[in-house]
Amino acid sequence: MVHTNKKILPNFIIAGAPKCGTSSVFSWLSDHPEVCGSQPKETFYLIDREHPTYKLGQSYNGENLEGYDNYFQHCNSSAKIFFEATTHYIYQNITIEILSKLNSQPQILFILRKPEDRVYSYFQYYLNNKAKLKVDLTFTEYVHLIKNESLETFTQNYCTDKSSGYILYHNINHSCYVNYLEKWKSALPDRIHILLFEDMLKDRRNFMKQISNICDIDSNFFDNYTFPHKNATYGIKNRQIHRWSYAIADFFKDSPFKEQIKRLYLKLQSRKIEQKNANDLDTIKELAQYFISFNHKLSTMFDLDLSIWQKNRLSI
């Protein structure tokens, strides 16, 4: 068993997937009086060493959970739920290994999105919000590249850094959810829960009440709750200024004016994203065909109703 020193550790984890509404859910759940969310939302603590988000000296050291509790130092120990939401946990082996060995295993939630929509949304997010992709790269070209080129070629010619290249290159594989969730089910069969992003869009209140039931907290809190939207994808007017903004963001991370600064910046810098063109739509349809067998296996293995994925709605 893994030694934990009786420090505050999460008893609930949102472990994936990226671009499936987890930032909004994290914000909403953190507002609940019985809950304390980690600071920051994604700790990247239980990350495989070879993964680009692994942080030497901050992620799991291979021996004990020293430092994990640092992300919950702000929490009142009387809270009922302590949680974090590192969305790349779904793809990690060390996360499964460590959590399955804990004396008290946390509840694990996966929020999944129609795979082809997630691939498109992630592309747009890295092209726009993060400005990590070559500006004139189209979605159709992107999908062709990650299917046919090497990771090294794709990263060197189209991405600003290796971490972004790795994540974007594996975008399609990472949307074959069942390939990863099968291992989670084998290790933690009674602790994992799966909800759908599309159900969240349809009824946020009911969605959060479902999560409340998983966490065994008062679901009535969300009866009159307003649901602020987080981490939306947007276009950028000046990409170089946007990259600079990421470089200086750490200086404002503890500022009480952080949100006001961000809102002002986005008011000046953001723009609407161009609508999908015919090539985009054709590529999305091709991806949808590719994912059919994976979705069927996912539905069967976890007894999931994925009929909502048959609808054409796509929200970036």
C-alpha positions in Angstrom: 0.0 0.0 0.0 1.1 3.6 -0.6 1.9 5.6 2.5 -0.1 8.9 2.7 0.9 10.5 6.1 -2.8 11.2 6.8 -2.5 14.5 5.0 -5.3 15.9 2.9 -5.5 13.9 -0.4 -8.3 13.9 -2.9 -11.2 11.6 -2.4 -12.7 12.5 -5.7 -10.8 13.0 -9.0 -12.0 14.2 -12.4 -9.5 12.2 -14.6 -10.5 13.2 -18.1 -10.9 13.8 -20.8 -9.4 17.1 -22.1 -11.8 19.5 -23.8 -14.9 17.8 -22.3 -16.1 20.6 -20.1 -14.0 19.7 -17.0 -13.0 23.4 -16.4 -16.6 24.4 -16.0 -17.4 21.4 -13.9 -14.4 22.0 -11.7 -15.5 25.6 -11.1 -19.1 24.7 -10.4 -18.3 21.9 -8.0 -15.7 24.0 -6.2 -18.4 26.5 -5.4 -20.3 23.9 -3.3 -19.8 24.5 0.4 -19.0 20.9 1.2 -16.2 20.8 -1.5 -12.7 22.0 -1.9 -11.0 21.9 -5.2 -7.2 21.8 -5.7 -5.2 24.9 -6.6 -4.6 24.7 -9.5 -7.3 22.6 -11.1 -4.8 20.3 -12.8 -2.0 19.3 -10.5 -0.3 16.9 -13.0 0.9 15.1 -9.9 0.2 11.4 -10.9 1.8 11.6 -14.3 4.0 9.1 -16.1 7.6 10.3 -16.3 7.7 10.1 -20.1 4.6 12.3 -20.5 5.3 15.9 -21.4 3.2 17.3 -18.6 5.4 15.5 -16.0 7.0 18.1 -13.7 10.3 17.1 -12.1 10.1 17.9 -8.4 6.4 18.5 -8.5 4.9 15.3 -9.9 5.0 11.9 -8.2 8.5 11.0 -7.2 8.2 7.2 -7.6 8.4 6.5 -3.9 5.6 8.3 -1.9 2.9 10.9 -2.2 5.1 13.7 -0.7 3.9 17.0 -2.0 0.5 15.9 -3.3 -1.2 17.6 -0.2 0.4 20.9 -1.2 -2.4 21.4 -3.7 -5.0 21.3 -0.9 -3.2 23.4 1.7 -5.9 26.1 1.3 -8.7 23.6 2.1 -10.6 23.5 5.4 -10.2 20.0 6.8 -13.9 19.9 7.6 -14.8 19.8 3.9 -16.4 16.6 2.8 -14.9 16.4 -0.7 -11.3 17.3 -1.7 -10.8 17.0 -5.5 -8.7 17.8 -8.5 -9.2 17.5 -12.2 -6.1 16.6 -14.2 -7.7 15.6 -17.4 -4.6 13.7 -18.8 -4.9 11.1 -15.9 -7.1 9.1 -18.2 -4.1 8.2 -20.3 -1.6 7.5 -17.5 -0.4 4.2 -16.1 1.0 5.5 -12.9 -2.3 7.1 -11.9 -4.0 3.8 -12.0 -1.2 2.1 -10.2 -1.1 4.5 -7.3 -4.8 5.0 -6.8 -5.5 1.3 -6.9 -3.0 0.8 -4.0 -4.4 3.4 -1.7 -6.1 2.3 1.5 -8.9 4.7 0.7 -9.5 4.9 -3.0 -11.1 8.0 -4.4 -14.1 8.1 -6.6 -13.0 8.7 -10.2 -15.1 10.6 -12.8 -14.5 10.6 -16.6 -16.4 13.1 -18.7 -16.4 12.0 -22.3 -17.3 13.8 -25.5 -18.3 12.7 -29.0 -14.8 11.7 -30.2 -14.7 13.5 -33.5 -16.0 16.7 -31.8 -13.3 16.5 -29.2 -10.6 16.1 -31.9 -11.9 19.2 -33.7 -12.3 21.2 -30.5 -8.8 20.3 -29.3 -7.3 21.4 -32.6 -9.1 24.7 -32.4 -8.1 25.2 -28.8 -4.4 24.8 -29.6 -4.6 26.8 -32.8 -6.4 29.7 -31.1 -6.4 29.9 -27.3 -2.9 28.5 -27.0 -1.5 29.7 -30.3 0.7 26.6 -30.4 0.0 25.5 -34.0 1.1 27.0 -37.3 -1.5 29.7 -38.0 -2.4 28.6 -41.5 -2.8 24.9 -40.7 -6.3 23.7 -41.6 -8.2 21.0 -39.7 -8.1 18.6 -42.7 -4.4 19.1 -43.1 -3.9 18.5 -39.4 -5.7 15.2 -39.4 -3.8 14.1 -42.5 -0.5 15.0 -40.8 -1.1 13.1 -37.5 -2.2 10.1 -39.5 0.7 10.0 -41.9 3.7 11.9 -40.5 6.0 11.0 -37.6 5.7 12.8 -34.3 9.0 14.5 -34.9 8.1 15.8 -38.3 4.7 17.1 -37.1 6.2 18.8 -34.1 9.1 20.4 -35.8 7.2 21.8 -38.7 3.8 22.7 -37.2 4.0 23.2 -33.4 5.7 25.7 -31.2 7.0 23.1 -28.6 7.4 19.4 -28.0 4.7 19.2 -25.3 2.0 20.6 -27.6 3.3 18.4 -30.5 3.0 15.3 -28.4 -0.5 16.0 -27.2 -1.8 17.1 -30.6 -0.2 14.2 -32.4 -2.0 11.7 -30.1 -5.4 13.5 -30.4 -7.2 10.8 -32.4 -5.8 7.9 -30.3 -6.7 9.8 -27.1 -10.3 10.0 -28.3 -10.5 6.2 -28.5 -11.6 6.3 -24.8 -12.2 2.6 -24.3 -8.6 1.7 -25.0 -7.7 3.6 -21.8 -10.8 3.1 -19.7 -10.5 -0.7 -20.0 -7.4 -0.6 -17.8 -9.2 1.7 -15.3 -12.1 -0.7 -15.1 -9.8 -3.6 -14.4 -8.0 -1.8 -11.6 -10.8 0.2 -10.0 -14.1 -1.4 -11.1 -16.2 0.0 -8.2 -14.7 3.5 -8.2 -15.1 4.8 -11.7 -18.0 6.8 -13.1 -18.6 8.0 -16.7 -20.8 11.0 -17.7 -21.2 12.6 -21.1 -20.3 16.2 -22.1 -23.4 16.4 -24.3 -25.6 15.6 -21.3 -24.0 18.5 -19.5 -24.8 20.8 -22.4 -28.4 19.6 -22.4 -29.0 20.0 -18.6 -26.2 21.5 -16.5 -28.3 21.3 -13.3 -29.1 17.7 -13.6 -25.6 16.9 -14.6 -24.2 18.5 -11.4 -26.8 16.7 -9.3 -25.5 13.4 -10.7 -22.0 14.4 -9.6 -23.4 15.5 -6.2 -24.8 12.0 -5.8 -21.5 10.4 -6.7 -19.8 12.6 -4.0 -22.6 12.2 -1.5 -23.1 15.9 -1.1 -26.2 18.1 -1.0 -27.5 18.3 -4.6 -30.0 21.0 -3.6 -27.1 23.5 -3.8 -27.4 23.5 -7.6 -31.2 24.2 -7.6 -30.7 28.0 -7.9 -27.1 28.0 -9.1 -26.0 30.0 -12.1 -23.5 28.1 -14.2 -20.5 30.3 -15.5 -18.8 29.0 -18.6 -15.1 28.3 -18.3 -12.2 27.6 -20.8 -14.2 28.4 -24.0 -12.4 28.3 -27.3 -11.9 31.7 -28.9 -9.9 33.3 -31.7 -6.9 35.5 -31.2 -6.1 38.8 -33.0 -2.4 38.9 -32.4 -0.7 35.5 -31.7 2.7 36.9 -30.7 1.1 39.1 -28.0 -0.9 36.1 -26.9 2.2 34.0 -26.5 3.8 36.8 -24.4 0.6 36.8 -22.2 1.3 33.1 -21.3 4.8 33.9 -20.4 3.8 36.6 -17.9 0.6 34.9 -16.6 2.4 33.4 -13.6 3.0 37.0 -12.3 -0.7 37.4 -11.9 -1.8 33.9 -10.7 -2.2 35.0 -7.1 -3.5 38.5 -7.9 -7.0 39.3 -6.6 -7.5 41.1 -10.0 -6.6 38.0 -12.1 -10.1 37.5 -13.5 -10.6 41.2 -14.2 -7.2 41.4 -16.1 -8.1 38.3 -18.1 -11.6 39.6 -19.0 -10.0 42.9 -20.2 -7.3 41.1 -22.1 -9.8 38.9 -23.9 -12.1 41.8 -24.7 -9.1 43.4 -26.6 -7.6 40.3 -28.0 -10.3 37.7 -28.7 -12.3 37.3 -31.9 -14.9 34.9 -33.1 -13.7 31.6 -34.6 -14.4 31.0 -38.3 -17.2 28.6 -39.0 -16.4 25.1 -40.2 -16.0 24.8 -43.9 -17.0 21.9 -46.2 -13.5 20.3 -45.8 -13.8 20.4 -42.0 -17.2 18.8 -42.1 -16.0 16.0 -44.4 -13.0 15.3 -42.2 -15.3 15.2 -39.1 -17.5 12.7 -40.9 -14.5 10.5 -41.8 -13.4 10.6 -38.1 -16.9 9.7 -37.0 -16.7 6.5 -39.1 -13.3 5.6 -37.6 -14.6 5.9 -34.1 -17.7 3.7 -34.6 -16.1 0.5 -33.4 -14.4 2.1 -30.4 -17.7 3.7 -29.3 -19.5 0.4 -29.7 -17.0 -1.3 -27.5 -17.2 1.5 -24.9 -21.0 1.4 -24.8 -20.9 -2.4 -24.3 -18.2 -2.5 -21.8 -19.7 0.2 -19.5 -23.4 -0.2 -20.4 -23.5 3.4 -21.7 -26.2 5.0 -23.8 -24.2 6.9 -26.4 -27.2 7.6 -28.7 -26.7 11.4 -28.1 -23.4 11.1 -30.0 -25.5 10.3 -33.1 -26.7 13.9 -33.2 -24.9 16.4 -35.3 -24.5 19.2 -32.8 -20.9 20.3 -32.1 -20.0 22.9 -29.5 -16.4 23.9 -29.4 
